[in-house]
Amino acid sequence: MAKIILAGGSGFIGNMLAAHFTGKGNKVIVLTRKGDMLKKGIKYVYWDGQTIGKWVTELEGSDVLINLTGKSVNCRYNDKNKKEIVSSRINATHVLSDALVAMKSPPLLWINAASATIYKNATDRPQDEYTGEIGTGFSVDVCKKWEATFVEQDIPGVRKIGLRIAVVLGKNGGVIPYYFNLAKFGLGGRQGSGKQYFSWVYEEDVTGVIDFLIDHKQLKGIFNVASPNPVQNNELMKNVRDAVKMPFGLPATKWMLVIGTFLLRTETELILKSRWVIPAKLQDAGYKFKVADIKQALKLSGGR
């Protein structure tokens, strides 16, 4: 039985990982701002993501630390939100490093979540870990600072892996309800030009990749976590319409999305940026994706 620490693990991905690891008979500790509790065999321990506290005792002698901490980017990019998006990620990474350095028995593996949005707005070619081009703009700057903070932490005996995670699809959260609801109300047409790429990964492969990286102890560094088969937005929306049995969908032009995202308190970049990401290092290491086709992913997520 391994002891797994999930820092900031009370969101969609954290809940998925907690259920996965407890289902395999492991002990799971979730570090969360929600306070101390025990729920479904999972121990939740309070932390603020900024300062050393009693949560440190849970890290001592653990096997794997997975850091998922960070304010959601699904918000308006005003000054207050920008500051919180950056600081929540940087502060948590620093305080975890401080805690690990002081330990006699730190975890053997530290996995830090990051985002595949670090790459440029790619319309010419796919982006992998070897030749991918880093983009520009606020969200990319967040990713660069987040990764740099993680990479610069040097903790003897601790293997480190950074995950550039694409949009996660699944049955119990994430973006799928948003897309399905748009399509059900006849609004499931292409968004913007429809030519921008949508890189995604199904929840079963998020857990599968992490299991794979835990087991293959020679692996370290940065890995893209994305299906090897990204799709363009027009293809995505067609498959979404098919999944909910809706024969038509009104397209949304860029100006419509600007208004819509303003009303929803989010940003058009989350829809219009072309994320064309390929998991080259994982495939080179021998990982086989369990859900590589968007139609299969949508069906597993609740489509028909």
N, C-alpha and C positions, 0 to 999 in steps of 0.2 A: 504493500500500500504506500503510495507516494503522498507527500504533503504538498499541495498546490496553493500558492497565494495569488489571488486575483486582486490587484490594486485598482480601485475604481471599477469594480466588477458588478455593479448593480444595474447596468443598462442592457440593451438587447444582446450584444455580443457577450457580455459578462454572464448574463443569465444562461445563455446557450452553453458557454464553457463550463459553468458551474454544474449544470445538469449532466453534461457529458462526462466530466471527471468523477462526479459522485456515482454516476451509473457504472463506472468502471471499478468502483470500490476504493477510490482515492479519498483522502481527507482534503476538503476544500475550505479555505479561509478567504472571505471577501472583505477587503478594506473599503469602507464606505462612509460617506458623510451622514448616512441615515441612522447611525447609531448601532449599539450592540444588540444582537438578537440571535436566536437559533431558529432556522426555518428549513424544513425538509432536509434535515441532516447537514445543512450548510451553516457554518459559523460566520456571523457578520460582526466585524470589529470596527469601531469608530476610528476614523482618521480624517484630518483636514487637508491632506495632500500637500502640506507645507512645513509642518513641524514634527520633530521626533515625539512619539508618545508611546503608550503601552502596546500599541500595535507591533512595535519592534520585536517583542518577545515571540510573536508568531512567526516571524521571518527566520529566527535562529533555528538552524537544523532542518529547514524546509528543503524540498527538492527542486521546485520550479517556481519562479516569480514571473508573473505575466502582468505587465503594467498597461492598463487601458485608460488611464486617467486623462480627461480633457473635456472642457466645455464643448457642447455640441456646436458645430459650425452651421447648423440649420437655423440661422438667425440673421438679422440685419447687421451689416458690418459697420456699426457706428463705433465711436471711439471706446466706449465702455465695453462693448462686447469684444472688440478686437483685443483690448488689454487682457480680458479674462480668458479668451481663447488661447493666447500665448502663455500667460502666466500659469494657468492651470496645468499645462503640459510641462513647462520648464521647471516649475517649482516641484512638482511630483517626482520628476526624474532626478533632480538634485537631492531631494530628501531621502529617496530610496538609496541612492548611491552613498550618501553619508551614513545611513544605517548599515549598509552592507560592509562598508570599509571597517566599521567598528566591531564586526562580529567575529566570533571564533569559528563558527560553522555557517557561513552564508550559503544560500542555495547554489547548486552547481550550474544552473542555467537561469539567465535573466532574458526574458522576451519582452521587447518594448513595441507596442503597437505604434504605427505611423500611418501614412495615407499615400495611396497611389496617385493622388492629385499633385504630387511633387513634380511630375513630368509636365512638359509643355502642352499647350493646346495642339494635339497631334492630329494632323490631317494627311500627312505625307507618308508616314510609316509607323509601325508599331514601336513602342518603347519598352526596352528590357533593361536589366540591371547592368549590362555591359556597355551598351552604346546609347542608351536613352538620354535625352536632353532635358535638363532641369528647366522648368518654366519660370515665369515671372508673375508678380502680383502678390497680394496679401496672403492668400491661402498657401501659395508655394513658399513664401517666406516663413510661414508658420511651420511647415513641414521641414524646411532646411534647419531652422533653429532647434526644432524638436529632435531631429536626427543627430545634429552636431552635438547637442548636449548629452545625448545618450552615448554616442561614439567616444566622446572624450573622457568618459568615466572609466578609470582603470582599477579593476578590483581583482587582485590575484586569485586564481582558481575558479573564477566565474566566467563561464562561456556566455557570450552575448549575441543575441539575434534581434534584428529590427525587421518588422513586417510592414511592408507598404501594401495596405489592404485596400482592395477595390470595394465598390458598393456591395454590401452583403445582402443576399436574398434569403428569405426563410419563411417559415410558417407562422411565426409568432411575433413579428415586428419588422422593423426596417422600412424600406420604401415601398414594398409590394402593395400594402393596403391603399397607398396613395395612387399608384398606377391603376389598380383594379377599379377603384372608385371613379377615377376619371373616365375610364372606358365604359363603365356601367351607365354613366350619365351622358354618353355620346360625345365625350371630350377626349377620346383616346386617339386622336390623329397625331401626325408628326409634330414635334416641338421645334420651333425655329426652322432651319433648313432641313432638318431630319437627317443630315449627313454626318453629324457629329457622332463619334464612337462612344459607346457605353460599355465600360469594363465592369464586370461583375464577378461575384463568387458566391456559390451556394453555401449555406451554413454547414452542411456536412463536410465540405472541403475545408472550411476554416478549422474545424476540429481535426480533420484528417491531416492537414498540413502541420498543425501544432504537434500532434502525436508523432508524425514522421520526423520532425525536427528534434523532438525530445529523444527519440530512439536513435537517431543518427548523430552520435556524439562528435563526429568530426566536422559537422557543419556549423558555420558561424557567419556573421556578417549580415548584409541586407538582402531580403528576399521579397519579390513581388508575390502577393497572394491574390491571384485573379484567374478566372477561367482562361484557358488558352484560346477561347473562341468569343472575343468581344463582338458586339453587333452595333450597327449604326442605329440611330434613334428611330428612323422610319421602320426598320425591321423589328426593333424592340416593340414599338407601339402596335404593329400589326399582330405580333404574337400575343401581346397583352389583350387585344380585342378578341382574338381567337380563343384565348383562355377563359374569357368571360362570356363568350358567345354573343358578342356585339358585332353586327355586320358593318358598321360604319363608325367613323370618329372624326369630329371636326378638328382641323389642324389649329395650332396656336402659333401665331407669328411672334416675332421677338417683342414687338411693342405690347402685345397682349400679355406675354410672360413678365415683362417689366412691371405692368400694373398688377398682375396676379401675385407675383412674388412679394411686391410691396405690401399688398393687403394681407398676405400670409406671414409677413415679417421674416422673409428669407431672401436669398439672392439668386438672380438668374444664372449665375455661374454654375450652380449646382446642377442645372439642366442643360445649359448650352455649351459648356466646355467639352471639347472632344478628348475623352480619356481612352487612349488606345494602348493598353498595357498588356504585356505578355510575361508569363512566369518562367522565363528562360532558365534561371538557376535551379528552381524546383524540378523542372523537367530534366535538366542535365543530371540532377542528383538522383533521379529515378522515381520521383513521385508521380503517381497515376491519378488523375482527377476522377472523382466518382460521378460528378454531375458537370459535364462539359458543354451541354447543349442548352440554350436558353429556353426552348420549348419544354424540356424535361424539368428545368428549374422552376418555371412558372406553374407547371402542373403540380409539382411537389409543394409549391407555396400556396396551393389552394385553388388553382385554376382547374378548368374542366377538361 
